Amino acid sequence: MSSDESQRPEDEATFPAMQAAPSDSAAAGPQSRIVDSNELMDGNSEILISHKGAFYRLRETRSGKLILQK
């Protein structure tokens, strides 16, 4: 495991905004949209994302990590 991976948060406990009610975070300013990966992948191990005329491949590895490739 690289040092970058050991510093990455692994669960929702490290993301307070994910646990806060929408009304609680509204006063703090704009928040990033949270999309559940299960909803995004919809049972697929790989999807294509179109962004500004280019296609990106988002896939889930056997170990459950997500990889985005151009």
CHARMM internal coordinates of N, CA and C (Angstrom, degrees):
IC EDIT
DIST 1 N 1 CA 1.4633
DIST 1 CA 1 C 1.5204
ANGL 1 N 1 CA 1 C 108.81
DIST 1 C 2 N 1.3252
ANGL 1 CA 1 C 2 N 117.05
DIHE 1 N 1 CA 1 C 2 N 131.45
DIST 2 N 2 CA 1.4595
ANGL 1 C 2 N 2 CA 120.86
DIHE 1 CA 1 C 2 N 2 CA -179.95
DIST 2 CA 2 C 1.5184
ANGL 2 N 2 CA 2 C 110.42
DIHE 1 C 2 N 2 CA 2 C -77.24
DIST 2 C 3 N 1.3207
ANGL 2 CA 2 C 3 N 116.82
DIHE 2 N 2 CA 2 C 3 N 164.83
DIST 3 N 3 CA 1.4611
ANGL 2 C 3 N 3 CA 120.11
DIHE 2 CA 2 C 3 N 3 CA 179.27
DIST 3 CA 3 C 1.5201
ANGL 3 N 3 CA 3 C 111.26
DIHE 2 C 3 N 3 CA 3 C -65.14
DIST 3 C 4 N 1.3462
ANGL 3 CA 3 C 4 N 117.73
DIHE 3 N 3 CA 3 C 4 N -30.34
DIST 4 N 4 CA 1.4666
ANGL 3 C 4 N 4 CA 120.70
DIHE 3 CA 3 C 4 N 4 CA 176.73
DIST 4 CA 4 C 1.5161
ANGL 4 N 4 CA 4 C 110.59
DIHE 3 C 4 N 4 CA 4 C -63.14
DIST 4 C 5 N 1.3409
ANGL 4 CA 4 C 5 N 117.53
DIHE 4 N 4 CA 4 C 5 N -43.10
DIST 5 N 5 CA 1.4555
ANGL 4 C 5 N 5 CA 121.01
DIHE 4 CA 4 C 5 N 5 CA -178.40
DIST 5 CA 5 C 1.5161
ANGL 5 N 5 CA 5 C 111.16
DIHE 4 C 5 N 5 CA 5 C -66.78
DIST 5 C 6 N 1.3372
ANGL 5 CA 5 C 6 N 118.08
DIHE 5 N 5 CA 5 C 6 N -36.03
DIST 6 N 6 CA 1.4553
ANGL 5 C 6 N 6 CA 120.27
DIHE 5 CA 5 C 6 N 6 CA -178.31
DIST 6 CA 6 C 1.5207
ANGL 6 N 6 CA 6 C 111.52
DIHE 5 C 6 N 6 CA 6 C -70.56
DIST 6 C 7 N 1.3243
ANGL 6 CA 6 C 7 N 118.25
DIHE 6 N 6 CA 6 C 7 N -19.01
DIST 7 N 7 CA 1.4561
ANGL 6 C 7 N 7 CA 121.48
DIHE 6 CA 6 C 7 N 7 CA -179.88
DIST 7 CA 7 C 1.5180
ANGL 7 N 7 CA 7 C 112.48
DIHE 6 C 7 N 7 CA 7 C -94.76
DIST 7 C 8 N 1.3310
ANGL 7 CA 7 C 8 N 117.93
DIHE 7 N 7 CA 7 C 8 N -6.56
DIST 8 N 8 CA 1.4558
ANGL 7 C 8 N 8 CA 120.75
DIHE 7 CA 7 C 8 N 8 CA -178.77
DIST 8 CA 8 C 1.5209
ANGL 8 N 8 CA 8 C 110.40
DIHE 7 C 8 N 8 CA 8 C -79.66
DIST 8 C 9 N 1.3304
ANGL 8 CA 8 C 9 N 117.52
DIHE 8 N 8 CA 8 C 9 N 139.95
DIST 9 N 9 CA 1.4643
ANGL 8 C 9 N 9 CA 119.92
DIHE 8 CA 8 C 9 N 9 CA 176.80
DIST 9 CA 9 C 1.5198
ANGL 9 N 9 CA 9 C 110.40
DIHE 8 C 9 N 9 CA 9 C -66.97
DIST 9 C 10 N 1.3256
ANGL 9 CA 9 C 10 N 116.52
DIHE 9 N 9 CA 9 C 10 N 141.13
DIST 10 N 10 CA 1.4545
ANGL 9 C 10 N 10 CA 120.77
DIHE 9 CA 9 C 10 N 10 CA -176.85
DIST 10 CA 10 C 1.5248
ANGL 10 N 10 CA 10 C 113.55
DIHE 9 C 10 N 10 CA 10 C -108.25
DIST 10 C 11 N 1.3221
ANGL 10 CA 10 C 11 N 118.56
DIHE 10 N 10 CA 10 C 11 N -12.34
DIST 11 N 11 CA 1.4598
ANGL 10 C 11 N 11 CA 118.39
DIHE 10 CA 10 C 11 N 11 CA -178.27
DIST 11 CA 11 C 1.5170
ANGL 11 N 11 CA 11 C 111.27
DIHE 10 C 11 N 11 CA 11 C -145.42
DIST 11 C 12 N 1.3280
ANGL 11 CA 11 C 12 N 115.03
DIHE 11 N 11 CA 11 C 12 N 173.72
DIST 12 N 12 CA 1.4635
ANGL 11 C 12 N 12 CA 120.41
DIHE 11 CA 11 C 12 N 12 CA -175.84
DIST 12 CA 12 C 1.5216
ANGL 12 N 12 CA 12 C 112.90
DIHE 11 C 12 N 12 CA 12 C -67.65
DIST 12 C 13 N 1.3258
ANGL 12 CA 12 C 13 N 117.63
DIHE 12 N 12 CA 12 C 13 N -19.51
DIST 13 N 13 CA 1.4613
ANGL 12 C 13 N 13 CA 120.15
DIHE 12 CA 12 C 13 N 13 CA -179.23
DIST 13 CA 13 C 1.5236
ANGL 13 N 13 CA 13 C 111.39
DIHE 12 C 13 N 13 CA 13 C -61.39
DIST 13 C 14 N 1.3154
ANGL 13 CA 13 C 14 N 117.29
DIHE 13 N 13 CA 13 C 14 N -24.95
DIST 14 N 14 CA 1.4604
ANGL 13 C 14 N 14 CA 120.15
DIHE 13 CA 13 C 14 N 14 CA -179.72
DIST 14 CA 14 C 1.5216
ANGL 14 N 14 CA 14 C 112.45
DIHE 13 C 14 N 14 CA 14 C -87.11
DIST 14 C 15 N 1.3333
ANGL 14 CA 14 C 15 N 117.20
DIHE 14 N 14 CA 14 C 15 N -4.33
DIST 15 N 15 CA 1.4583
ANGL 14 C 15 N 15 CA 122.22
DIHE 14 CA 14 C 15 N 15 CA 179.42
DIST 15 CA 15 C 1.5299
ANGL 15 N 15 CA 15 C 109.44
DIHE 14 C 15 N 15 CA 15 C -116.33
DIST 15 C 16 N 1.3312
ANGL 15 CA 15 C 16 N 118.95
DIHE 15 N 15 CA 15 C 16 N 84.68
DIST 16 N 16 CA 1.4646
ANGL 15 C 16 N 16 CA 120.60
DIHE 15 CA 15 C 16 N 16 CA -178.22
DIST 16 CA 16 C 1.5202
ANGL 16 N 16 CA 16 C 113.32
DIHE 15 C 16 N 16 CA 16 C -55.63
DIST 16 C 17 N 1.3355
ANGL 16 CA 16 C 17 N 118.77
DIHE 16 N 16 CA 16 C 17 N -33.47
DIST 17 N 17 CA 1.4649
ANGL 16 C 17 N 17 CA 120.99
DIHE 16 CA 16 C 17 N 17 CA -178.86
DIST 17 CA 17 C 1.5207
ANGL 17 N 17 CA 17 C 111.31
DIHE 16 C 17 N 17 CA 17 C -64.37
DIST 17 C 18 N 1.3190
ANGL 17 CA 17 C 18 N 118.08
DIHE 17 N 17 CA 17 C 18 N -26.15
DIST 18 N 18 CA 1.4568
ANGL 17 C 18 N 18 CA 121.09
DIHE 17 CA 17 C 18 N 18 CA -179.91
DIST 18 CA 18 C 1.5216
ANGL 18 N 18 CA 18 C 110.86
DIHE 17 C 18 N 18 CA 18 C -73.56
DIST 18 C 19 N 1.3284
ANGL 18 CA 18 C 19 N 117.40
DIHE 18 N 18 CA 18 C 19 N -24.30
DIST 19 N 19 CA 1.4496
ANGL 18 C 19 N 19 CA 121.46
DIHE 18 CA 18 C 19 N 19 CA -177.98
DIST 19 CA 19 C 1.5220
ANGL 19 N 19 CA 19 C 112.37
DIHE 18 C 19 N 19 CA 19 C -95.98
DIST 19 C 20 N 1.3148
ANGL 19 CA 19 C 20 N 117.81
DIHE 19 N 19 CA 19 C 20 N -20.90
DIST 20 N 20 CA 1.4590
ANGL 19 C 20 N 20 CA 121.38
DIHE 19 CA 19 C 20 N 20 CA -177.35
DIST 20 CA 20 C 1.5192
ANGL 20 N 20 CA 20 C 110.78
DIHE 19 C 20 N 20 CA 20 C -73.23
DIST 20 C 21 N 1.3165
ANGL 20 CA 20 C 21 N 115.33
DIHE 20 N 20 CA 20 C 21 N 145.18
DIST 21 N 21 CA 1.4598
ANGL 20 C 21 N 21 CA 120.22
DIHE 20 CA 20 C 21 N 21 CA 175.25
DIST 21 CA 21 C 1.5217
ANGL 21 N 21 CA 21 C 108.32
DIHE 20 C 21 N 21 CA 21 C -68.92
DIST 21 C 22 N 1.3414
ANGL 21 CA 21 C 22 N 118.49
DIHE 21 N 21 CA 21 C 22 N 149.82
DIST 22 N 22 CA 1.4720
ANGL 21 C 22 N 22 CA 120.32
DIHE 21 CA 21 C 22 N 22 CA -179.11
DIST 22 CA 22 C 1.5185
ANGL 22 N 22 CA 22 C 113.45
DIHE 21 C 22 N 22 CA 22 C -53.01
DIST 22 C 23 N 1.3290
ANGL 22 CA 22 C 23 N 117.68
DIHE 22 N 22 CA 22 C 23 N -38.27
DIST 23 N 23 CA 1.4614
ANGL 22 C 23 N 23 CA 120.00
DIHE 22 CA 22 C 23 N 23 CA -179.13
DIST 23 CA 23 C 1.5253
ANGL 23 N 23 CA 23 C 111.37
DIHE 22 C 23 N 23 CA 23 C -67.85
DIST 23 C 24 N 1.3461
ANGL 23 CA 23 C 24 N 117.24
DIHE 23 N 23 CA 23 C 24 N -30.19
DIST 24 N 24 CA 1.4578
ANGL 23 C 24 N 24 CA 120.93
DIHE 23 CA 23 C 24 N 24 CA 178.89
DIST 24 CA 24 C 1.5259
ANGL 24 N 24 CA 24 C 111.32
DIHE 23 C 24 N 24 CA 24 C -68.10
DIST 24 C 25 N 1.3282
ANGL 24 CA 24 C 25 N 117.53
DIHE 24 N 24 CA 24 C 25 N -38.01
DIST 25 N 25 CA 1.4565
ANGL 24 C 25 N 25 CA 120.48
DIHE 24 CA 24 C 25 N 25 CA -175.37
DIST 25 CA 25 C 1.5251
ANGL 25 N 25 CA 25 C 112.87
DIHE 24 C 25 N 25 CA 25 C -87.92
DIST 25 C 26 N 1.3220
ANGL 25 CA 25 C 26 N 118.33
DIHE 25 N 25 CA 25 C 26 N -13.62
DIST 26 N 26 CA 1.4636
ANGL 25 C 26 N 26 CA 121.28
DIHE 25 CA 25 C 26 N 26 CA -177.55
DIST 26 CA 26 C 1.5279
ANGL 26 N 26 CA 26 C 111.58
DIHE 25 C 26 N 26 CA 26 C -62.07
DIST 26 C 27 N 1.3156
ANGL 26 CA 26 C 27 N 117.57
DIHE 26 N 26 CA 26 C 27 N -36.14
DIST 27 N 27 CA 1.4555
ANGL 26 C 27 N 27 CA 120.96
DIHE 26 CA 26 C 27 N 27 CA -178.35
DIST 27 CA 27 C 1.5266
ANGL 27 N 27 CA 27 C 111.38
DIHE 26 C 27 N 27 CA 27 C -72.69
DIST 27 C 28 N 1.3088
ANGL 27 CA 27 C 28 N 117.97
DIHE 27 N 27 CA 27 C 28 N -21.56
DIST 28 N 28 CA 1.4619
ANGL 27 C 28 N 28 CA 121.87
DIHE 27 CA 27 C 28 N 28 CA -176.86
DIST 28 CA 28 C 1.5236
ANGL 28 N 28 CA 28 C 112.77
DIHE 27 C 28 N 28 CA 28 C -80.89
DIST 28 C 29 N 1.3194
ANGL 28 CA 28 C 29 N 118.68
DIHE 28 N 28 CA 28 C 29 N -8.91
DIST 29 N 29 CA 1.4566
ANGL 28 C 29 N 29 CA 121.35
DIHE 28 CA 28 C 29 N 29 CA -179.42
DIST 29 CA 29 C 1.5095
ANGL 29 N 29 CA 29 C 111.50
DIHE 28 C 29 N 29 CA 29 C 111.65
DIST 29 C 30 N 1.3377
ANGL 29 CA 29 C 30 N 116.46
DIHE 29 N 29 CA 29 C 30 N -174.92
DIST 30 N 30 CA 1.4634
ANGL 29 C 30 N 30 CA 120.14
DIHE 29 CA 29 C 30 N 30 CA -176.86
DIST 30 CA 30 C 1.5293
ANGL 30 N 30 CA 30 C 111.94
DIHE 29 C 30 N 30 CA 30 C -63.62
DIST 30 C 31 N 1.3171
ANGL 30 CA 30 C 31 N 115.81
DIHE 30 N 30 CA 30 C 31 N 140.58
DIST 31 N 31 CA 1.4550
ANGL 30 C 31 N 31 CA 122.36
DIHE 30 CA 30 C 31 N 31 CA 179.32
DIST 31 CA 31 C 1.5197
ANGL 31 N 31 CA 31 C 109.71
DIHE 30 C 31 N 31 CA 31 C -115.63
DIST 31 C 32 N 1.3073
ANGL 31 CA 31 C 32 N 116.48
DIHE 31 N 31 CA 31 C 32 N 153.63
DIST 32 N 32 CA 1.4595
ANGL 31 C 32 N 32 CA 120.75
DIHE 31 CA 31 C 32 N 32 CA 174.17
DIST 32 CA 32 C 1.5149
ANGL 32 N 32 CA 32 C 108.85
DIHE 31 C 32 N 32 CA 32 C -70.85
DIST 32 C 33 N 1.3112
ANGL 32 CA 32 C 33 N 115.94
DIHE 32 N 32 CA 32 C 33 N 144.58
DIST 33 N 33 CA 1.4560
ANGL 32 C 33 N 33 CA 121.38
DIHE 32 CA 32 C 33 N 33 CA 177.18
DIST 33 CA 33 C 1.5271
ANGL 33 N 33 CA 33 C 108.57
DIHE 32 C 33 N 33 CA 33 C -72.37
DIST 33 C 34 N 1.3178
ANGL 33 CA 33 C 34 N 117.01
DIHE 33 N 33 CA 33 C 34 N 134.64
DIST 34 N 34 CA 1.4584
ANGL 33 C 34 N 34 CA 121.96
DIHE 33 CA 33 C 34 N 34 CA 178.58
DIST 34 CA 34 C 1.5169
ANGL 34 N 34 CA 34 C 108.43
DIHE 33 C 34 N 34 CA 34 C -104.63
DIST 34 C 35 N 1.3195
ANGL 34 CA 34 C 35 N 116.34
DIHE 34 N 34 CA 34 C 35 N 124.53
DIST 35 N 35 CA 1.4606
ANGL 34 C 35 N 35 CA 122.51
DIHE 34 CA 34 C 35 N 35 CA 178.19
DIST 35 CA 35 C 1.5237
ANGL 35 N 35 CA 35 C 107.22
DIHE 34 C 35 N 35 CA 35 C -118.80
DIST 35 C 36 N 1.3278
ANGL 35 CA 35 C 36 N 116.90
DIHE 35 N 35 CA 35 C 36 N 123.78
DIST 36 N 36 CA 1.4541
ANGL 35 C 36 N 36 CA 121.17
DIHE 35 CA 35 C 36 N 36 CA 177.93
DIST 36 CA 36 C 1.5292
ANGL 36 N 36 CA 36 C 109.32
DIHE 35 C 36 N 36 CA 36 C -68.64
DIST 36 C 37 N 1.3125
ANGL 36 CA 36 C 37 N 117.38
DIHE 36 N 36 CA 36 C 37 N 130.44
DIST 37 N 37 CA 1.4649
ANGL 36 C 37 N 37 CA 120.57
DIHE 36 CA 36 C 37 N 37 CA -177.24
DIST 37 CA 37 C 1.5240
ANGL 37 N 37 CA 37 C 112.18
DIHE 36 C 37 N 37 CA 37 C -62.30
DIST 37 C 38 N 1.3254
ANGL 37 CA 37 C 38 N 118.29
DIHE 37 N 37 CA 37 C 38 N -31.49
DIST 38 N 38 CA 1.4688
ANGL 37 C 38 N 38 CA 120.39
DIHE 37 CA 37 C 38 N 38 CA 177.83
DIST 38 CA 38 C 1.5204
ANGL 38 N 38 CA 38 C 111.10
DIHE 37 C 38 N 38 CA 38 C -63.78
DIST 38 C 39 N 1.3332
ANGL 38 CA 38 C 39 N 116.72
DIHE 38 N 38 CA 38 C 39 N -39.66
DIST 39 N 39 CA 1.4637
ANGL 38 C 39 N 39 CA 120.32
DIHE 38 CA 38 C 39 N 39 CA 177.12
DIST 39 CA 39 C 1.5269
ANGL 39 N 39 CA 39 C 110.57
DIHE 38 C 39 N 39 CA 39 C -68.85
DIST 39 C 40 N 1.3089
ANGL 39 CA 39 C 40 N 116.62
DIHE 39 N 39 CA 39 C 40 N -41.19
DIST 40 N 40 CA 1.4618
ANGL 39 C 40 N 40 CA 121.35
DIHE 39 CA 39 C 40 N 40 CA -178.69
DIST 40 CA 40 C 1.5280
ANGL 40 N 40 CA 40 C 111.19
DIHE 39 C 40 N 40 CA 40 C -65.07
DIST 40 C 41 N 1.3178
ANGL 40 CA 40 C 41 N 117.02
DIHE 40 N 40 CA 40 C 41 N -46.37
DIST 41 N 41 CA 1.4638
ANGL 40 C 41 N 41 CA 121.39
DIHE 40 CA 40 C 41 N 41 CA -177.37
DIST 41 CA 41 C 1.5283
ANGL 41 N 41 CA 41 C 111.96
DIHE 40 C 41 N 41 CA 41 C -77.97
DIST 41 C 42 N 1.3165
ANGL 41 CA 41 C 42 N 118.21
DIHE 41 N 41 CA 41 C 42 N -26.27
DIST 42 N 42 CA 1.4733
ANGL 41 C 42 N 42 CA 123.65
DIHE 41 CA 41 C 42 N 42 CA 175.70
DIST 42 CA 42 C 1.5311
ANGL 42 N 42 CA 42 C 112.53
DIHE 41 C 42 N 42 CA 42 C 48.86
DIST 42 C 43 N 1.3285
ANGL 42 CA 42 C 43 N 116.27
DIHE 42 N 42 CA 42 C 43 N 45.56
DIST 43 N 43 CA 1.4563
ANGL 42 C 43 N 43 CA 120.74
DIHE 42 CA 42 C 43 N 43 CA 177.21
DIST 43 CA 43 C 1.5175
ANGL 43 N 43 CA 43 C 115.32
DIHE 42 C 43 N 43 CA 43 C 84.87
DIST 43 C 44 N 1.3157
ANGL 43 CA 43 C 44 N 117.61
DIHE 43 N 43 CA 43 C 44 N -5.29
DIST 44 N 44 CA 1.4667
ANGL 43 C 44 N 44 CA 121.77
DIHE 43 CA 43 C 44 N 44 CA 179.73
DIST 44 CA 44 C 1.5255
ANGL 44 N 44 CA 44 C 109.87
DIHE 43 C 44 N 44 CA 44 C -91.41
DIST 44 C 45 N 1.3093
ANGL 44 CA 44 C 45 N 116.86
DIHE 44 N 44 CA 44 C 45 N 151.97
DIST 45 N 45 CA 1.4623
ANGL 44 C 45 N 45 CA 120.19
DIHE 44 CA 44 C 45 N 45 CA 175.63
DIST 45 CA 45 C 1.5275
ANGL 45 N 45 CA 45 C 110.90
DIHE 44 C 45 N 45 CA 45 C -89.32
DIST 45 C 46 N 1.3506
ANGL 45 CA 45 C 46 N 116.00
DIHE 45 N 45 CA 45 C 46 N -10.75
DIST 46 N 46 CA 1.4625
ANGL 45 C 46 N 46 CA 120.71
DIHE 45 CA 45 C 46 N 46 CA -177.28
DIST 46 CA 46 C 1.5256
ANGL 46 N 46 CA 46 C 109.39
DIHE 45 C 46 N 46 CA 46 C -152.16
DIST 46 C 47 N 1.3371
ANGL 46 CA 46 C 47 N 115.88
DIHE 46 N 46 CA 46 C 47 N 138.83
DIST 47 N 47 CA 1.4689
ANGL 46 C 47 N 47 CA 120.94
DIHE 46 CA 46 C 47 N 47 CA 174.57
DIST 47 CA 47 C 1.5237
ANGL 47 N 47 CA 47 C 108.30
DIHE 46 C 47 N 47 CA 47 C -135.66
DIST 47 C 48 N 1.3352
ANGL 47 CA 47 C 48 N 116.01
DIHE 47 N 47 CA 47 C 48 N 159.73
DIST 48 N 48 CA 1.4595
ANGL 47 C 48 N 48 CA 121.70
DIHE 47 CA 47 C 48 N 48 CA 173.88
DIST 48 CA 48 C 1.5199
ANGL 48 N 48 CA 48 C 108.09
DIHE 47 C 48 N 48 CA 48 C -105.87
DIST 48 C 49 N 1.3188
ANGL 48 CA 48 C 49 N 116.32
DIHE 48 N 48 CA 48 C 49 N 137.88
DIST 49 N 49 CA 1.4578
ANGL 48 C 49 N 49 CA 122.78
DIHE 48 CA 48 C 49 N 49 CA 178.66
DIST 49 CA 49 C 1.5214
ANGL 49 N 49 CA 49 C 107.39
DIHE 48 C 49 N 49 CA 49 C -118.78
DIST 49 C 50 N 1.3279
ANGL 49 CA 49 C 50 N 116.66
DIHE 49 N 49 CA 49 C 50 N 126.04
DIST 50 N 50 CA 1.4571
ANGL 49 C 50 N 50 CA 121.96
DIHE 49 CA 49 C 50 N 50 CA 176.83
DIST 50 CA 50 C 1.5278
ANGL 50 N 50 CA 50 C 107.98
DIHE 49 C 50 N 50 CA 50 C -92.96
DIST 50 C 51 N 1.3374
ANGL 50 CA 50 C 51 N 116.04
DIHE 50 N 50 CA 50 C 51 N 126.75
DIST 51 N 51 CA 1.4664
ANGL 50 C 51 N 51 CA 121.04
DIHE 50 CA 50 C 51 N 51 CA -179.12
DIST 51 CA 51 C 1.5238
ANGL 51 N 51 CA 51 C 109.13
DIHE 50 C 51 N 51 CA 51 C -142.91
DIST 51 C 52 N 1.3218
ANGL 51 CA 51 C 52 N 116.11
DIHE 51 N 51 CA 51 C 52 N 113.92
DIST 52 N 52 CA 1.4668
ANGL 51 C 52 N 52 CA 122.94
DIHE 51 CA 51 C 52 N 52 CA 177.32
DIST 52 CA 52 C 1.5264
ANGL 52 N 52 CA 52 C 112.24
DIHE 51 C 52 N 52 CA 52 C 51.51
DIST 52 C 53 N 1.3212
ANGL 52 CA 52 C 53 N 115.74
DIHE 52 N 52 CA 52 C 53 N 45.23
DIST 53 N 53 CA 1.4545
ANGL 52 C 53 N 53 CA 120.73
DIHE 52 CA 52 C 53 N 53 CA 175.97
DIST 53 CA 53 C 1.5182
ANGL 53 N 53 CA 53 C 115.63
DIHE 52 C 53 N 53 CA 53 C 83.99
DIST 53 C 54 N 1.3180
ANGL 53 CA 53 C 54 N 117.64
DIHE 53 N 53 CA 53 C 54 N -3.80
DIST 54 N 54 CA 1.4671
ANGL 53 C 54 N 54 CA 121.12
DIHE 53 CA 53 C 54 N 54 CA 178.68
DIST 54 CA 54 C 1.5253
ANGL 54 N 54 CA 54 C 109.28
DIHE 53 C 54 N 54 CA 54 C -113.60
DIST 54 C 55 N 1.3249
ANGL 54 CA 54 C 55 N 115.90
DIHE 54 N 54 CA 54 C 55 N 153.74
DIST 55 N 55 CA 1.4566
ANGL 54 C 55 N 55 CA 120.72
DIHE 54 CA 54 C 55 N 55 CA 177.49
DIST 55 CA 55 C 1.5198
ANGL 55 N 55 CA 55 C 109.73
DIHE 54 C 55 N 55 CA 55 C -106.54
DIST 55 C 56 N 1.3136
ANGL 55 CA 55 C 56 N 114.97
DIHE 55 N 55 CA 55 C 56 N 138.02
DIST 56 N 56 CA 1.4577
ANGL 55 C 56 N 56 CA 122.72
DIHE 55 CA 55 C 56 N 56 CA 177.14
DIST 56 CA 56 C 1.5209
ANGL 56 N 56 CA 56 C 107.87
DIHE 55 C 56 N 56 CA 56 C -121.86
DIST 56 C 57 N 1.3107
ANGL 56 CA 56 C 57 N 115.87
DIHE 56 N 56 CA 56 C 57 N 142.87
DIST 57 N 57 CA 1.4635
ANGL 56 C 57 N 57 CA 122.05
DIHE 56 CA 56 C 57 N 57 CA -179.78
DIST 57 CA 57 C 1.5311
ANGL 57 N 57 CA 57 C 107.95
DIHE 56 C 57 N 57 CA 57 C -104.38
DIST 57 C 58 N 1.3232
ANGL 57 CA 57 C 58 N 116.41
DIHE 57 N 57 CA 57 C 58 N 121.71
DIST 58 N 58 CA 1.4598
ANGL 57 C 58 N 58 CA 122.01
DIHE 57 CA 57 C 58 N 58 CA 175.66
DIST 58 CA 58 C 1.5123
ANGL 58 N 58 CA 58 C 106.87
DIHE 57 C 58 N 58 CA 58 C -108.87
DIST 58 C 59 N 1.3307
ANGL 58 CA 58 C 59 N 115.83
DIHE 58 N 58 CA 58 C 59 N 121.62
DIST 59 N 59 CA 1.4569
ANGL 58 C 59 N 59 CA 117.95
DIHE 58 CA 58 C 59 N 59 CA -179.58
DIST 59 CA 59 C 1.5214
ANGL 59 N 59 CA 59 C 110.59
DIHE 58 C 59 N 59 CA 59 C -133.45
DIST 59 C 60 N 1.3250
ANGL 59 CA 59 C 60 N 114.03
DIHE 59 N 59 CA 59 C 60 N 153.65
DIST 60 N 60 CA 1.4550
ANGL 59 C 60 N 60 CA 120.84
DIHE 59 CA 59 C 60 N 60 CA 177.16
DIST 60 CA 60 C 1.5220
ANGL 60 N 60 CA 60 C 108.17
DIHE 59 C 60 N 60 CA 60 C -101.78
DIST 60 C 61 N 1.3110
ANGL 60 CA 60 C 61 N 116.13
DIHE 60 N 60 CA 60 C 61 N 130.21
DIST 61 N 61 CA 1.4608
ANGL 60 C 61 N 61 CA 120.52
DIHE 60 CA 60 C 61 N 61 CA 179.80
DIST 61 CA 61 C 1.5247
ANGL 61 N 61 CA 61 C 110.03
DIHE 60 C 61 N 61 CA 61 C -79.47
DIST 61 C 62 N 1.3272
ANGL 61 CA 61 C 62 N 116.06
DIHE 61 N 61 CA 61 C 62 N 169.73
DIST 62 N 62 CA 1.4707
ANGL 61 C 62 N 62 CA 120.47
DIHE 61 CA 61 C 62 N 62 CA 177.78
DIST 62 CA 62 C 1.5167
ANGL 62 N 62 CA 62 C 111.31
DIHE 61 C 62 N 62 CA 62 C -61.33
DIST 62 C 63 N 1.3231
ANGL 62 CA 62 C 63 N 117.19
DIHE 62 N 62 CA 62 C 63 N -26.72
DIST 63 N 63 CA 1.4677
ANGL 62 C 63 N 63 CA 120.41
DIHE 62 CA 62 C 63 N 63 CA 179.59
DIST 63 CA 63 C 1.5263
ANGL 63 N 63 CA 63 C 112.36
DIHE 62 C 63 N 63 CA 63 C -87.80
DIST 63 C 64 N 1.3528
ANGL 63 CA 63 C 64 N 117.51
DIHE 63 N 63 CA 63 C 64 N 2.59
DIST 64 N 64 CA 1.4567
ANGL 63 C 64 N 64 CA 121.14
DIHE 63 CA 63 C 64 N 64 CA 174.70
DIST 64 CA 64 C 1.5174
ANGL 64 N 64 CA 64 C 115.40
DIHE 63 C 64 N 64 CA 64 C 91.21
DIST 64 C 65 N 1.3084
ANGL 64 CA 64 C 65 N 118.46
DIHE 64 N 64 CA 64 C 65 N 6.19
DIST 65 N 65 CA 1.4650
ANGL 64 C 65 N 65 CA 120.95
DIHE 64 CA 64 C 65 N 65 CA 178.32
DIST 65 CA 65 C 1.5220
ANGL 65 N 65 CA 65 C 109.60
DIHE 64 C 65 N 65 CA 65 C -88.15
DIST 65 C 66 N 1.3345
ANGL 65 CA 65 C 66 N 115.94
DIHE 65 N 65 CA 65 C 66 N 153.94
DIST 66 N 66 CA 1.4625
ANGL 65 C 66 N 66 CA 121.25
DIHE 65 CA 65 C 66 N 66 CA 178.00
DIST 66 CA 66 C 1.5247
ANGL 66 N 66 CA 66 C 109.75
DIHE 65 C 66 N 66 CA 66 C -101.01
DIST 66 C 67 N 1.3329
ANGL 66 CA 66 C 67 N 115.51
DIHE 66 N 66 CA 66 C 67 N 137.53
DIST 67 N 67 CA 1.4622
ANGL 66 C 67 N 67 CA 121.63
DIHE 66 CA 66 C 67 N 67 CA 178.05
DIST 67 CA 67 C 1.5215
ANGL 67 N 67 CA 67 C 108.17
DIHE 66 C 67 N 67 CA 67 C -127.35
DIST 67 C 68 N 1.3354
ANGL 67 CA 67 C 68 N 116.60
DIHE 67 N 67 CA 67 C 68 N 128.79
DIST 68 N 68 CA 1.4606
ANGL 67 C 68 N 68 CA 122.81
DIHE 67 CA 67 C 68 N 68 CA 177.78
DIST 68 CA 68 C 1.5208
ANGL 68 N 68 CA 68 C 108.02
DIHE 67 C 68 N 68 CA 68 C -108.94
DIST 68 C 69 N 1.3478
ANGL 68 CA 68 C 69 N 116.27
DIHE 68 N 68 CA 68 C 69 N 124.85
DIST 69 N 69 CA 1.4629
ANGL 68 C 69 N 69 CA 121.51
DIHE 68 CA 68 C 69 N 69 CA -179.71
DIST 69 CA 69 C 1.5103
ANGL 69 N 69 CA 69 C 109.98
DIHE 68 C 69 N 69 CA 69 C -127.88
DIST 69 C 70 N 1.3234
ANGL 69 CA 69 C 70 N 116.35
DIHE 69 N 69 CA 69 C 70 N 145.52
DIST 70 N 70 CA 1.4622
ANGL 69 C 70 N 70 CA 120.87
DIHE 69 CA 69 C 70 N 70 CA 175.56
DIST 70 CA 70 C 1.5033
ANGL 70 N 70 CA 70 C 109.12
DIHE 69 C 70 N 70 CA 70 C -86.96
END
COOR INIT
IC SEED 1 N 1 CA 1 C
IC BUILD
